[in-house]
Amino acid sequence: MIYIKDLKEHVGKEITLKGWLYNKRSSGKVKFLILRDGTGYLQCVLFKGNFAEDVFDNAEKLTQESSFEITGKIKEEPRAIGGFEMDVTSYSIIQIAEEYPITPKEHGIEFLIDNRHLWVRSKKQHAILKIRHRIVKAIRDFFDERGFVLFDGPIITPNASEGTSTLFETPYFDLGKAYLTQSSQLYAEAGAMSFGKVYTFGPTFRAEKSKTRRHLTEFWMVEPEMAFYNLDDDMDLAEEFLEYIVQCVLQDRREELEILERDISKLEVIKRPFPRISYDEAVKILHAEGRDFVWGDDLGAPDEAIISGKYDKPVMVHRYPAEVKAFYMKRDPENPKVALAVDVLAPEGYGEIIGGSQREDEISKLEERIKEHELPMEFFNWYLDLRKYGSVPHSGFGLGLERTVTWICGIDHLREAIPFPRMIYRNTP
């Protein structure tokens, strides 16, 4: 089967394509049908003199999103969409679509989300999801090329990995309650003690009652974990990782970025090194901007926007107050009030896209943290075993896929960065 993306290999040849009607127009004795097949768009030209009158007129029955098969000779045409054109010799209708609900007029966001199963066919959404696909490939290629092993964590877990207030709970046979995973990080640590360097990549669930444009209840996250890495090593890897992803998209999805009217110059500068500032330095920036921020609080979205607005690259904020970070993060030996943690804030106000840390590798201190957070010790016995049998310094981070897609595409809301978004007020279609 031949696809529009491969037309440069078929110039001067008669071929057959299959797809859907994107648009059409008529000009007397000529009809122009714009075919889309999921890989691109092609202008198909029907000249009346080449068809029986009823066959020519029958093409008028094609409605938006009708499916059809079409045959003709391909030629280069720089003025046409996609740069090619088909001189049609025959066509056959597969199905005439009913009146399509999504039209060129403006639609409300709720209407479009209700029709998400159709909205994904639109040019902008198509471009976003093709960029998402390229980012996913870049993520896998980056870690695979650097000797990481894919290590899948479970979706169903017996306990919280970060906090009990944002868990989706489910009954689990005779064992009582189980939960949808918030993170595969703890399991990735087990993998790192086996393979040295691993990554997990899969869906993650947070029952966070937030309606902001930066939150979904179901999203995808990649979490590398590395034995013998300290916080600086962790930041070095995160920096290299983000540069790699952005440059891959610039190389292979420039057309889609142009469809989204993305300012590509803002992506071209995403190259190492990235600025690194401590939490203390971040607080000084906020105070200088007149922000009433108390040391010890976590950074909120407005705070992150102010800090990232000072830079044209992702900024790495490290050494947060330990009290606002997860139990498994190692305290800084030089200042036990702070954790060896890092958040990477995307430029242009897109907020946190990476959160990571050096992990606590001393069993006694980890037990203390579990008690402080009032977590059930019995569920972490296996995790504590990692500190009993060959414990080593180790680090890792998590990157939210949808937040990364949103930033690179330059769009406003995470709901467009995933095929079927799940939010606190929506679990359909």
N, C-alpha and C positions, 0 to 999 in steps of 0.2 A: 504494500500500500504506500502511496506517495503522499507526502505532507507539504503544506505551503512552505515550511521552513527550509525545504530542500529544493526549492524551485530553481536556484542558480545552476543546479546540475541538469536541468531539463529544458533549458532555453532552446527554442526551435523545434521542440518535440511536442507531439500530441499526447496528452496524459489525461487521466481521470482522477478527480478529487471528490471527496465526500465531506459534508459539513452542514452548517446552518447559515441562514440568511441574516447578515448583520444589518444590511441596509440595501435600498434599491432606489433607482430613479430612471425615468424614461425621457428620451429626447427624440420624439417623432419615430423614426425608423430604427432607433437604437435603444436597447435596454442595458442598463448597467446593474449587475447584481454583485454585491459585496459578500463574498463567502468567507466565513471564519471556520477553521477546523481545530481550534485549540492551540495551534502552533503559530498562527499568523492570520493575515487578512489578504484577500486577493480580489481585484476588480475583474469581473467576468463580463465580457462584452458580447451581446447578442445583436447581430445585424439582421434586419427583417428579411432581406433578400436571400439569406442562407437557410430559411426555415419555411415550412408550410405555414400559412397564416394562422391556423388554429393553434399550432405548436408555439409560435411566437407569442400569440396573445395569452396562451395558457400560463406563461411565466409571470403574468400579472397577478395570478392567484397566490403567489408566494408571499407570505406575511413574515414579519420579523420573527426570527427563530425557527421558521420552517426548515425542515431537513431535506436535503436534496443531493443528487449526484450529478456531476457536470464534467463534460469532456471538451477539450479544445487544445489549441496550440499556444504555447507559452512564449511570450516575448518580454524583453526588458522595456519598462516604461517608467522613467524616473518621476514623472508627475503623478503616477498612481500610488495608492496606498500600498506600502510594502515594496515598491519599486519594480513590480512585475504586473503583467496583464495577461488574461486568457482570451483568445479569439475563439468563442464557443462554437462547437459543431453539433453538440447534442446535450440534452440534460434529461433527468427523470426526477420526479417529485417523490420523496419517501413519505413525508407527512406534512400536512398543512397545519401550522400551529394556530391555536386559538389566539384571541387578542392578547398581546403580551402586556402584563401589568406594569412593567417598568419601561417608561418612555423617556425621551430626552428632556421632558419638563422636570422641574424640581420636585423631589419627593422628600417627605419628612424622614428622619433617621429611623423612627420606629417602624414605618412602613417598609423601609429597605431591610431592616433587620428581620422583620416578619417574613420577608421574601428573600432571605439570605441565600437559599438554595438556587434562586434565579439571579440574584445580585452578583454572585461570583462570576457570572458570564460577562459582566461589564468590563470595559477596557481598563479602567483604573483598578478595580478589584483584581482583575486578571494579572495586571502588572505587579501588584503587591504580593500576590501569592506566588508568582514566578520568582520574585526576589527572595521570598521566604524559602522557597525550595533551594535556591542557590546558597543561601546562608546555611541551611541544614547541611548541604553537601560540603561547604567550606569547613564547618565545625567537625564533621567526621574526618575529612581529609587532613585537617590540621593535626588532630590527635593521632590518627593512624600513621601519618608520616613521621611522627616523633616517638614511635615505639610504645604508645599507650594501648592498653587492652580494654575493649568495651566490656563493662561489667554491670549487668542489669540488676538494679535493685527491685524489690517487690513493690507492687502497688498497694497491697493490703499489709498493714503493719499492726503490731500489738500496742504501740505507744507513740507518743509525740516525739518528733526529732527536735523541735524548736520551742513550741509552746502549746499548751493544751486548749487555748481559747479559740483556735482557728482550725479545729479538726472536723472533718466530715466523719460521722460515726455510722457504723453499720453492725447489725447483729451477725454473729459468726458461729453458727451451729451451737455445740455444747460448750464452747470456750467463752461465751459471753460476747463482749464488744470487741470490735476491731475498727481500724481507721484507714481512710485513704491517705496515701503518703503525702507529707508536706515537703519531703526532700529525701533523696537517696544517699545523702552524704555519709551517714553513719555506716551504711553498708559498703559504700565506696572505700571507707577507711579499711575495712576488712580486706577488700580487694587490693589496696595499696600494699598491705602487709604481705600479700601473696605474690603480686606481680611487679611491685615497685611503682608503676604508674598506670592508673586506670581512669576511665571516665564512664559516667552513667548518662543516659540521654533518654528522657521519656516524659510522660505527663505527670503533673504535680497538682495537688489540690489544696486550696486554702479557703476555709469557711470564714473569710474576713468580710465583715459587713461594711464594705466600702463601695461607694458609687462613683469614685473618681475615674478619670480617663486612663489611669495607670494600673487599674486592678481588674483581674479576671479571677473567677473561682476555679477555673481549670486552665492550666497553661503548661508549656513545655520548658524544661530546664536541662541544661547540660552541666554536669558537675565533675570536673577532674579532681583527682586526689593523688598526691605524690609523696612517697616515702623520702626522707632525708632532705625535704625542702623546708626552709625557714620562710618567714614573712617576705623578705626581700626576693627570694626565689619565686615565691607565689606571685608577687607583683610583676616581676619580670615576665613570667609566663602569660599573665592576663594581658599585659601590654602587647606582647607579640601576637597573641591570639586575636585581639580586637583589630590590630593593624591588618592581619591576614584576612579576616572576614571582610572588612571594608574594601580592601584592594581587589579581592575576588569579585565582589559585586560590581565594582567599577569596571573591571575587565570584561565581565560576561553579561551584565544586565544594564548597560548604559541606555539602551533603547527604552527599557521599562522605567528607568529613573527619569528620562525625558518625558515620558507619558505622564508621570506624576508631577512634572514641573519641579523636580527636586533641584535645588541649587547644588550642583555637582562640585563646585569649588570648595564647599564646606566639608565634603567627604575626601577630596584629594589631599587635604592637609592632615588627614588622620594617619600619621606615621610616627614611629618612636623617635625620641623619648616623649613620654607623657608627663605632665607636671604631677609632682607628689607633694602633698601637704599633710601635716598632722591635724588631728581634730582640734588641737589648741590653736593652730594657725587658722583653721576654718572659722572658729569662734571669733577670732580677731577680725576676720573679714566681715562677719555678720554684724559685729558691734560697730565697725567703721561705716557700715551702710545704715546704721540707725536701727538695726534689728534688736528687739528686746529678747535676747536669747540667753538662757541660763546654762552655764557649764554643767554637764551631766545629762542634759536632755539629748534625745536622739534627734537627728536632723529630719525635719519635715520637708515636704515638697517645695514650699516657698524658700526654705533655707538652701536646699540643694540648687534651686534655680539661680539664686544670688551667687552662690559659690561657683557654679559651672559657667555662669555668665562672664566670669573673669578670664575665661580661657576659650580657645578655639579648638581644643582637643579634649578628649576625656581626661578628667582630673581624678587622681587617686587620693582619697582621704583615708589616712591610716591612724591607728592607735586611738580607738574610741573608748569612752568610759566603759569599764567592764560591766557595770550594772545594766546597761542597755543592750548588751550582747548575749548571745546564746551560751549555755552552760559549758559547751565543749571547747570554747575558745581559750587559748593559753594567755595568761596574764604576762605583761611585760616585766621581766626580772628587774629592770631598772626603775620601774614605776608600777607597782601592783594595782594601782587604781585604773589602769588602762589595759585593754586587751590588744593582743597582736592581731588586729583585725583591719580589713581594708574594704571600703566601698568605692566602686568606680562610677563616677557620675558622667553621663553623656553630656556633650555640649548642647546648646540651643534650648536648654530648659527641659530636656527629656528625662532627667533624674537618674536614679540608680539603675544600672544594667548588670553590674557584677557585685556580689558580696562574698567575701572570703576571709580566711584567717589561717594562722598557724594553730594547730589543734593541741589541746592539753595532752601531754604524753606521760604525765606522772599519775599513777593510779590513785594515790591518796588525795591529790588535789581534785581529780575528776570526781571522786566519791563525794568530796565536800560540795562541789558545785551541784551535783545531782540532788543532794539533800537541801541545799539552799533554794533550789528551784522547785522543791517539793514534788519531785518526780518519783515514780515507783522504782525503787532500786532493783527489784527482781526482774524487771523488763530490760535492764541494762547489763545484766550479768555477762552476756555474750560480748557486749561492747567493752566492758572492763577487762575481759580476757585479752583483748588486743594490747592492753598495757601490762599484762602479766607475762606474756610470752613473746619476748623480743621487741619491746616497745622502742620506737625511734622517733625523733622529731619528724613531723609531717604536716603538710598543709594542703589546702585546696580552696576552691571557690565554686560558686554557682552563677551561671549566666542565664537570665530569662530571655527565651527566644523571642517572645512577642514584643517585649520592650526594645530589644535590639532591632527587630524588623521595623517597629514604629519609628525609631530614631533614624535608621538608614533611609527609610522611605520618605521621611519628613511629613508623616501624617499625624493627625490629632489624637487618635484614640486607639487603644489596643484592640477594640472589637473588630477593626478592619485587618488586623495582623494575623488572624487565625480563621480557618474556613467557617467554623460554627462557634461563635463566642458564647461562653457561659458566664453570666453575671448574676448578682444576687437577686435581680428581678426577672431573670430570663434563663430558661433551660430548653427553649425551642428556637428554631425548628430542629 
